[in-house]
Amino acid sequence: MSDYPILAALGITVGTGCFLAILVPLLIVQYWRYGRLSATRLLGTAAVSVYLCSLIAFTLFPLPTVAEACGLRTGPILQAIPFGFVADIAEEAAKTSLPGALTGFVTLQVVLNVVLFVPFGILARGMTHRGVAFTTAAGFGLSLLVEATQYSGVWGLYPCGFRVADVDDLMTNTAGALIGALLAPLGVGWIRLAAALRTAAPPAV
């Protein structure tokens, strides 16, 4: 929890840097395809860049050493029981109290897993203008990629599973993408459609 502000700053800084690095090619592509610039699509692209870098920061960083990550263990770790967090919350409630469990780390982790993918649903639907089902499926795919990265030890970088690949994370991340997709018309309707740019009259010289 204490690392969250640092990770957020890392995601914003690196994401902004990545956007600036591709800004000139973006400008060229926009002029080539649409004959004009779209400030709203550029802003949307910047938000996507910052979000994806922040997602990487929160799901993979800080990177531990092999000894810290694995100890004497080898191989991946998978939590494959759906709604396993319910049992964890009940166990915490038995040790403390129900209010304490509902405000404890396990519950907070579930909430954060949902919140983490709400921006994805908003941005994905806002930038592509595809439907709720497509956006939710895309969120599921991105979450699956994250869990596979953790399950595979960052694709072989570690000889053990990097963190726990958790089916509950997959479920809660997808729920967050669904919520974001439903909220998208309220938050990013200002992002101009690519089709609208293609059919718009050319700007005056």
Phi, psi and omega in degrees: 000322182291341180277347188301314179299322179294317180294321178297316179296322179297314180298317180294317182294310182292320179299318178296319178297318178297319179296316180296327180293329181256008185297313182298313175301324178297316179298319179297315181296318180297316178294322182291319184276322189244348182073014183199168174263147172239105181298326183290322178289326174296318178295319177298319178296321177298319179296320178298316180299314179295318181296312183296320178293323177293321178298316177298317181298316184285331185265341183239334184257156357286142180284122177277170171287168178299320180295320179292322183283323190248326186062235177263009186264146172231160177088169183278165175237127182231128171257102191255009182266114179299143180060031176297336180294337179296316178295323179295319179294319178297321179294320178292323178296323179294329181278327183242266177199165179297313176301322179295321179292322182288344176248008183275185187296318184298311179296318180298322179296320178297314180298317181294325177296324176290310184299325184300330183257358175298314178299327178299313180300319180295311185289319182297316180288323181293322183278327183262338185056034172270174186281178181296318182298315180297314182296319179295318178296322177295321176296320176300316180297318179294318178296320178298322177297318179297312181294323178294323177297318178290320181295323185272007183066047184054051176054046174094357178295327177247146179281004178224175176295133178273106190066188183258125172282118192236124178296332177294324176297319179299318181292313184288324175298316180295322176298320177296319177297321178297314179299316179298320179297322179290328181276344188307315181300335180278334189252330186230028176295346181283346179288122186286138179292143176298322180297323179294325178292322181293326185266353182290153177296145180297146181293153178292142180273000000 
